[in-house]
C-alpha cells in the first residue's frame, strides 16, 4: 500500500516505490522531481527562489533556493542508494503570478526560478524529461516513485500526466 508524502514550500523529501510525493501551491515556485528508475527512488523539492548567492542564507534555508535545494535533494537520494548518473528530472511551476506588479524582479520570479533550476540540473548533468512551467496559474504536483510519472492538477484547467 502506498503512502502520500507531502512536501511543503521550501521543503524536500525522498521516497521509494510505491509511495507518491505531493506538493501544493506551485505558483512562481518550482517543483523539481528527480527519479532513479533502476531503484525506483523519487525525490521532490519545492523551491521559492532562484539563488542563495544574493541572500544572506544560512544552512537552515537551503531548501528555499534552486542552487542549494537540488544538490541537497541529490545527496538525500544518494543516501538511499540512488546514483546521480541515473537520475532523470521533471519540473513544474514557475508561473507569473504577479502580473500586476510593477517591480520586474518580483513579476518575473517564476521565470527566474525555472532558469535557475535548469542551470543547476545542467550543472549536475541530470536530463529534464518533461516540464510544465510558466503561464499564469498555480499547480499541484504528484510524483510517483512507482513509475516516475508527474501528475499536475490545476483549478479550472484540469489534470495531466507527464
C-alpha positions in Angstrom: 0.0 0.0 0.0 1.4 3.4 -1.0 1.7 6.4 1.2 1.3 10.0 0.1 4.2 12.1 1.3 3.6 15.9 1.4 6.4 18.3 0.5 5.8 21.8 1.8 7.0 25.1 0.5 10.8 25.4 0.8 10.9 21.7 1.6 12.0 18.4 0.0 11.6 14.7 0.6 12.6 11.4 -0.8 10.8 8.1 -1.0 10.7 4.7 -2.7 8.1 2.9 -4.7 5.1 2.6 -4.3 4.8 5.9 -2.5 3.7 9.2 -4.0 5.2 12.7 -3.3 2.9 15.7 -3.5 3.4 19.4 -3.2 0.7 22.1 -3.3 0.7 25.8 -4.2 3.2 25.8 -7.0 2.7 29.4 -8.3 6.0 31.1 -9.1 7.7 28.4 -7.1 9.1 25.3 -8.9 8.7 21.7 -8.1 11.7 19.6 -9.1 11.1 15.8 -9.4 14.2 13.6 -9.5 13.9 9.9 -10.3 16.3 6.9 -10.3 14.4 4.4 -12.4 16.7 1.5 -11.5 15.9 1.6 -7.8 12.5 3.5 -8.1 13.7 6.2 -5.8 11.9 9.5 -6.2 12.7 13.0 -4.7 10.7 16.2 -4.8 11.8 19.7 -3.9 9.6 22.8 -3.8 11.9 25.9 -4.2 10.8 29.5 -3.8 13.8 31.5 -5.1 16.5 31.1 -7.7 19.7 31.7 -5.9 21.1 31.8 -2.4 24.1 33.8 -3.5 22.5 37.3 -3.2 20.7 36.4 0.0 22.3 36.0 3.4 21.0 32.4 3.6 22.1 30.0 6.2 22.0 26.2 6.1 18.5 26.0 7.5 17.3 27.9 4.4 19.0 25.6 1.9 15.7 24.1 0.7 14.3 27.6 -0.3 16.8 28.1 -3.2 17.2 26.3 -6.5 21.0 26.3 -6.3 21.2 24.7 -2.9 18.0 22.6 -2.7 18.6 20.5 -5.8 22.1 19.5 -4.6 20.6 18.6 -1.2 17.9 16.5 -2.9 20.5 14.6 -4.9 22.5 13.9 -1.7 19.4 12.6 0.1 18.6 10.3 -2.8 22.2 9.1 -2.9 21.9 8.2 0.8 19.0 5.8 -0.2 21.2 4.2 -2.9 20.3 6.3 -6.0 23.1 7.5 -8.4 23.2 10.9 -9.9 24.2 9.5 -13.3 20.9 7.5 -13.5 18.7 10.4 -12.3 16.1 12.0 -14.6 14.2 15.2 -13.9 10.7 16.6 -14.4 9.8 20.1 -13.4 6.7 22.2 -12.9 5.6 25.7 -11.7 7.4 28.9 -12.4 4.2 30.8 -13.2 3.9 34.5 -13.5 1.6 35.1 -10.5 2.3 38.8 -10.1 1.4 40.2 -13.5 0.0 43.4 -12.0 3.2 44.2 -10.0 5.4 46.9 -11.4 8.6 45.5 -9.8 10.1 43.5 -12.6 12.2 41.3 -10.3 9.1 40.2 -8.5 7.0 40.0 -11.6 9.4 37.5 -13.3 10.4 35.5 -10.3 8.7 32.4 -11.8 10.8 32.6 -15.0 14.0 33.2 -13.0 13.2 30.2 -10.8 12.8 28.0 -13.9 16.1 29.3 -15.4 18.0 28.6 -12.1 16.5 25.1 -11.9 17.5 24.3 -15.4 21.0 25.6 -14.9 21.5 23.6 -11.7 20.2 20.4 -13.4 22.5 21.0 -16.4 25.5 21.5 -14.0 24.7 18.2 -12.4 24.1 16.5 -15.8 20.6 15.5 -14.9 18.4 15.5 -18.1 14.9 17.0 -17.9 12.4 14.6 -19.5 9.3 16.8 -19.0 8.3 20.2 -17.9 5.1 22.1 -17.3 6.3 25.7 -16.5 5.3 29.3 -16.9 1.8 30.6 -17.8 -0.2 32.3 -15.1 -1.8 29.7 -12.9 -1.0 27.6 -9.8 -0.4 23.8 -9.8 -0.5 20.8 -7.5 2.2 18.2 -8.4 2.0 14.5 -7.7 5.2 12.4 -8.3 5.0 8.6 -8.3 8.0 6.6 -7.1 6.5 3.5 -8.8 6.9 4.8 -12.3 8.4 8.3 -12.2 5.2 9.9 -13.6 4.4 13.5 -12.7 0.7 14.4 -12.5 -0.3 18.0 -12.5 -3.7 19.3 -11.3 -4.8 22.9 -11.7 -8.1 24.5 -10.8 -10.2 25.2 -13.9 -7.5 23.7 -16.1 -7.8 20.0 -15.3 -5.3 17.3 -14.8 -2.5 15.9 -17.0 0.4 13.4 -16.6 4.0 13.6 -17.8 
